[in-house]
Amino acid sequence: MDELSFSNKKDSEKKVEWIELFYDLGFVAAVVAFASEFDLSRFNFYEFNIALAALWWAWLGFVFYSSRFGTSSRLVSWLTVIKIIGVCGMGLAAHLAPSQAVIIFSASYILLRIVLLWLYILAYNEETEISAKLLVRDYLMGFGLALFPWMLIFIMPQYWSELATIGIIIDLMTPILIGIKRVQKHPPDLGHLSERFALFYLIVLGEVFISVVNTVPSTLISWSNIFLRSLAIVMTYCLWIIYSNNQKLPTLNKLDQKTQFFVYLHFPLMVSTFYFVVGLKSIFGNTTNDFSLDKFYLFWGGLLGVLICIKFVQLSRSGETKFNFVTLLFLLFIISNLIFQWLPSIQSSFIFVTLFLILIVICKRTKAQNLVEINLKLKK
């Protein structure tokens, strides 16, 4: 088998490999499946969020593994096929009846975690440094313990959300209990992590394009509907530009609390984007020009969550705590709109949001250009 070793032993920065992107597509397909089947009559709000948390954590586990050990091993490459089968199983569960969905979803998650444990066992056997072996051993113990609540779901499926929550909490607590100082001795490749998160979020935003193309009402599509779909594409572009400014911020250069903050913030960012997309899909699925209450809160609440999460992701990179005036004004309006429902019309809401997002992008581009000019003057 090809050698597995910690990334901090390598001289060059690790780059995202094609097989990792292939794996990311499987996860996004599962997220799309849940977005297409979002129905609070089948599962409640909490259960949907637990399912999304399990999806995200399953993805994150392999991201951290590949950042430390890579995917160049032939065995690791072939195990990706099994991983994608597990991911597809989680996505398939979204289309099934609740009783079947719980079993299929849990079995698929357990399969993914067993593959991850197998990979860590391989890394443990290949690693020669004692401190590295002990770190891998602790991950194996924590992640292995977290599987037991998931296995209990087969016996007590009616308590699946509670058991899944316990399992995820144990998983989340594992790196925290290990301690940041021990992990810092053998950190993942932070540049690789940043790039993986950016590419994954870009693919998640691609859900909007799916909703624009696939969600067509039974009646003949109107020019008004085409206009709304065009605005949705502009919104998506603006959100990506706002997020992608992270890549121009100082790189993550050490594993500390800010880096952990950066990592874990991507879960609420993904969830907010999920509900924003679900709101868009429900809007495009009918021909009315006004929001129903659920669509209103999904669209505006998801958008508020996305913008706040992006800002705090940027905070974890740059340390800058100030909101620019346009962004702050927009956030305050969204909060007041969620309370008082100033914009009940879909068309007026889309136009308003698009214009404000364009303004935010222009402000960020202007600020970035000014910083470049200042740096050039200082160099001269």
C-alpha positions in Angstrom: 0.0 0.0 0.0 1.2 3.6 -0.7 2.6 5.4 2.4 0.3 7.4 4.6 1.8 10.2 6.6 0.8 13.4 8.2 0.7 16.4 5.9 3.0 18.6 8.0 5.9 16.3 7.1 5.5 17.3 3.4 7.3 20.3 1.9 4.7 21.4 -0.6 1.1 22.6 0.2 -1.5 20.0 -0.5 -3.9 20.7 -3.4 -7.4 19.5 -3.8 -7.5 16.3 -5.8 -10.1 15.3 -8.4 -11.3 12.3 -6.4 -12.1 14.7 -3.6 -14.3 16.8 -5.8 -16.0 13.7 -7.1 -16.8 12.8 -3.5 -18.1 16.3 -2.8 -20.6 15.9 -5.7 -22.1 12.9 -4.0 -22.7 14.9 -0.8 -24.3 17.8 -2.6 -26.6 15.3 -4.4 -27.7 14.1 -1.0 -28.3 17.7 0.1 -30.3 18.4 -3.1 -32.4 15.3 -2.4 -33.3 16.6 1.1 -34.1 20.0 -0.4 -36.4 18.5 -3.0 -38.2 16.5 -0.3 -38.4 19.1 2.4 -41.8 18.5 4.1 -42.4 19.3 7.8 -45.3 16.8 7.8 -42.8 13.9 7.3 -40.1 15.1 9.6 -40.0 18.0 11.9 -37.6 21.0 11.7 -35.3 19.5 14.3 -35.1 16.1 12.5 -34.2 17.8 9.2 -31.4 19.7 10.9 -30.1 16.6 12.6 -30.0 14.9 9.1 -28.1 17.8 7.7 -25.7 17.8 10.6 -25.0 14.1 10.0 -24.4 14.7 6.3 -22.0 17.6 7.0 -20.1 15.7 9.7 -19.7 12.7 7.5 -18.3 14.9 4.8 -16.0 16.8 7.3 -14.5 13.6 8.7 -13.1 12.6 5.3 -12.0 16.2 4.6 -9.8 16.2 7.7 -8.5 12.7 6.9 -7.5 13.7 3.4 -5.9 16.9 4.6 -3.6 14.9 6.9 -3.0 11.8 4.9 -4.0 12.5 1.3 -5.9 10.3 -1.2 -3.0 9.1 -3.3 -3.2 5.6 -1.9 -4.9 3.2 -4.4 -6.9 1.6 -1.6 -8.1 5.0 -0.4 -9.2 5.8 -4.0 -11.2 2.6 -4.2 -12.7 3.2 -0.8 -14.1 6.4 -2.2 -16.6 4.3 -4.2 -17.9 2.7 -1.0 -18.1 6.2 0.5 -20.2 7.5 -2.4 -22.5 4.5 -2.0 -23.0 5.5 1.6 -23.6 9.1 0.7 -26.2 8.1 -2.0 -27.9 6.0 0.6 -28.3 9.0 2.9 -29.7 11.0 0.0 -32.0 8.1 -1.0 -33.5 8.2 2.5 -35.0 11.6 1.8 -37.4 10.0 -0.7 -38.6 7.1 1.5 -41.3 6.8 4.0 -40.2 7.9 7.5 -39.9 4.4 8.9 -37.7 3.2 6.0 -35.8 6.5 5.8 -34.6 6.3 9.4 -33.1 2.8 8.9 -31.5 3.5 5.5 -30.1 6.9 6.6 -28.6 5.4 9.8 -27.1 2.4 8.0 -25.6 4.6 5.3 -24.1 7.0 8.0 -22.6 4.0 9.9 -21.1 2.6 6.7 -19.4 6.0 6.1 -18.0 6.1 9.6 -16.8 2.5 9.4 -14.9 3.4 6.2 -13.4 6.4 8.0 -12.3 4.2 11.0 -10.8 1.7 8.6 -8.7 4.5 7.0 -7.5 5.7 10.4 -6.5 2.1 11.3 -4.5 2.0 8.1 -2.9 5.3 9.0 -2.1 4.1 12.5 -0.3 1.1 11.2 1.7 3.1 8.7 2.6 5.9 11.2 6.0 5.5 13.0 6.0 8.6 15.3 4.6 7.8 18.8 2.7 11.1 19.3 1.1 10.7 15.9 0.0 7.1 16.6 -1.5 8.2 20.0 -3.4 11.0 18.2 -4.8 8.6 15.6 -5.6 6.1 18.4 -7.7 8.7 20.3 -9.6 9.6 17.1 -10.4 5.9 16.6 -11.7 5.6 20.2 -13.8 8.7 20.0 -15.3 8.1 16.6 -15.8 4.4 17.4 -17.7 5.2 20.6 -19.9 7.6 18.6 -21.2 4.8 16.5 -23.0 3.0 19.3 -25.9 5.5 19.6 -26.4 5.2 15.8 -26.5 1.4 16.1 -29.2 1.6 18.8 -31.4 3.3 16.2 -32.1 -0.1 14.6 -33.5 -1.2 18.0 -35.3 2.0 18.9 -36.0 3.8 15.6 -38.7 6.0 17.2 -35.8 7.8 19.1 -33.6 8.2 16.1 -33.2 11.9 16.3 -32.2 11.8 20.0 -29.7 8.9 19.5 -28.3 10.6 16.4 -27.8 13.8 18.4 -25.9 11.9 21.1 -23.7 10.3 18.4 -22.9 13.6 16.7 -22.1 15.3 20.1 -19.6 12.5 20.9 -18.0 13.0 17.5 -17.8 16.7 18.0 -16.4 16.4 21.5 -13.6 14.0 20.3 -11.3 16.6 18.8 -12.1 19.0 21.6 -11.3 16.5 24.4 -8.1 15.5 22.6 -6.9 19.1 23.0 -5.8 21.8 20.6 -2.1 21.5 21.7 -1.9 17.8 20.8 -3.6 18.4 17.4 -1.2 21.3 16.7 1.7 18.9 16.6 0.2 17.1 13.7 -2.3 19.6 12.1 -4.2 19.1 8.8 -3.1 21.1 5.8 -4.9 24.4 6.5 -4.6 25.7 3.0 -6.2 22.5 1.7 -9.0 22.8 4.3 -9.8 26.4 3.2 -9.8 25.4 -0.5 -12.1 22.3 0.2 -14.6 24.5 2.1 -14.7 27.1 -0.7 -15.2 24.5 -3.4 -17.8 22.6 -1.4 -19.8 25.8 -0.8 -19.6 26.7 -4.5 -21.1 23.3 -5.4 -23.8 23.8 -2.7 -24.7 27.1 -4.2 -25.2 25.2 -7.5 -28.4 24.0 -5.9 -30.0 27.3 -6.9 -29.3 26.6 -10.6 -31.0 23.2 -10.1 -34.1 24.9 -8.6 -34.1 27.4 -11.4 -34.0 24.8 -14.1 -36.0 21.9 -12.6 -38.8 23.6 -10.6 -41.3 24.6 -13.3 -45.0 25.0 -12.6 -47.5 23.0 -14.5 -48.8 26.1 -16.3 -46.9 27.7 -19.1 -44.0 29.7 -17.7 -44.4 33.4 -17.8 -42.0 36.3 -18.5 -42.5 37.3 -14.8 -41.3 33.8 -13.8 -38.3 34.0 -16.1 -37.4 37.4 -14.6 -37.5 35.9 -11.0 -35.3 33.0 -12.0 -32.8 35.4 -13.6 -32.7 37.4 -10.4 -32.1 34.2 -8.4 -29.0 33.5 -10.5 -27.8 37.0 -9.9 -28.4 36.6 -6.2 -26.4 33.3 -6.2 -23.5 35.0 -8.1 -23.4 37.8 -5.5 -23.4 35.4 -2.6 -20.5 33.5 -4.1 -18.5 36.8 -4.7 -19.2 37.8 -1.1 -18.0 34.4 0.2 -15.1 34.1 -2.1 -13.5 37.3 -0.6 -12.4 34.8 2.1 -9.8 33.5 -0.3 -8.3 36.9 -0.5 -8.0 37.2 3.3 -4.9 36.1 5.3 -4.5 32.3 5.0 -5.1 30.0 7.9 -1.5 29.5 9.2 -2.0 27.7 12.5 -4.6 25.4 14.1 -6.1 27.5 16.9 -9.6 28.5 18.1 -10.1 30.8 15.2 -9.5 28.0 12.8 -11.9 25.8 14.7 -14.4 28.6 14.5 -13.9 28.9 10.7 -14.5 25.1 10.3 -17.6 24.8 12.4 -19.2 28.0 11.1 -19.6 26.2 7.7 -22.3 24.0 9.1 -24.8 26.9 9.9 -23.7 28.4 6.6 -24.6 25.2 4.7 -27.9 24.9 6.7 -28.8 28.5 5.9 -28.0 28.0 2.3 -30.2 24.9 2.3 -33.2 26.7 3.6 -32.6 29.6 1.2 -32.6 27.1 -1.7 -35.7 25.4 -0.3 -37.5 28.7 -0.2 -36.5 29.4 -3.8 -37.7 26.0 -4.9 -41.1 26.5 -3.2 -41.4 29.9 -4.8 -40.7 28.6 -8.3 -43.0 25.7 -7.8 -46.2 27.9 -8.0 -47.4 30.9 -10.0 -48.6 33.2 -7.1 -46.9 36.5 -6.6 -47.2 36.5 -2.8 -45.4 34.6 -0.1 -47.0 32.0 2.1 -45.8 32.2 5.6 -43.4 29.2 5.3 -41.9 30.4 2.0 -41.4 33.9 3.5 -39.4 32.6 6.5 -37.5 30.1 4.5 -36.3 32.7 1.9 -35.6 35.6 4.2 -34.4 33.6 7.2 -32.1 31.5 5.0 -30.7 34.7 3.4 -30.1 36.3 6.8 -28.3 33.2 8.1 -26.1 33.0 5.0 -25.0 36.7 5.2 -24.3 36.5 9.0 -22.3 33.2 8.7 -20.3 34.6 5.8 -19.4 37.6 7.9 -18.3 35.5 10.8 -16.3 33.2 8.5 -14.5 36.3 7.3 -14.0 37.4 11.0 -12.3 34.1 11.7 -9.8 34.8 8.9 -9.1 38.5 9.2 -10.2 39.5 12.7 -12.1 42.5 11.3 -15.2 43.0 13.4 -16.9 45.9 11.6 -19.8 45.5 9.2 -19.7 47.9 6.2 -22.7 50.3 6.2 -24.5 48.7 3.3 -24.3 45.2 4.8 -25.4 46.3 8.2 -28.3 48.2 6.7 -29.4 45.2 4.7 -29.1 42.9 7.7 -31.2 45.2 9.9 -33.8 45.4 7.1 -34.0 41.6 6.8 -34.5 41.3 10.6 -37.2 43.9 10.7 -38.8 42.3 7.6 -38.9 39.0 9.3 -40.8 40.6 12.2 -43.1 43.0 10.3 -43.2 41.5 6.8 -42.6 44.7 4.9 -42.2 43.0 1.6 -45.0 40.3 1.2 -44.6 40.3 -2.7 -42.2 37.9 -4.2 -41.2 40.1 -7.1 -40.5 43.2 -4.9 -38.5 41.0 -2.5 -36.4 39.5 -5.3 -35.7 42.9 -6.8 -34.8 44.4 -3.4 -32.5 41.6 -2.4 -30.7 41.5 -5.8 -30.0 45.3 -5.7 -28.7 45.2 -2.2 -26.5 42.2 -2.9 -25.1 44.0 -5.9 -24.4 47.0 -3.7 -22.6 44.9 -1.1 -20.4 43.3 -3.9 -19.5 46.7 -5.3 -18.6 48.0 -1.8 -16.4 44.9 -1.2 -14.7 45.2 -4.6 -14.1 49.0 -4.0 -12.6 48.3 -0.6 -10.4 45.5 -2.0 -9.2 47.8 -4.8 -8.3 50.5 -2.3 -6.3 48.1 -0.2 -4.4 47.0 -3.3 -3.6 50.6 -4.1 -2.5 51.4 -0.5 -0.2 48.3 -0.5 1.3 49.4 -3.9 2.0 52.9 -2.5 3.6 51.5 0.6 5.9 49.3 -1.5 7.0 52.3 -3.5 
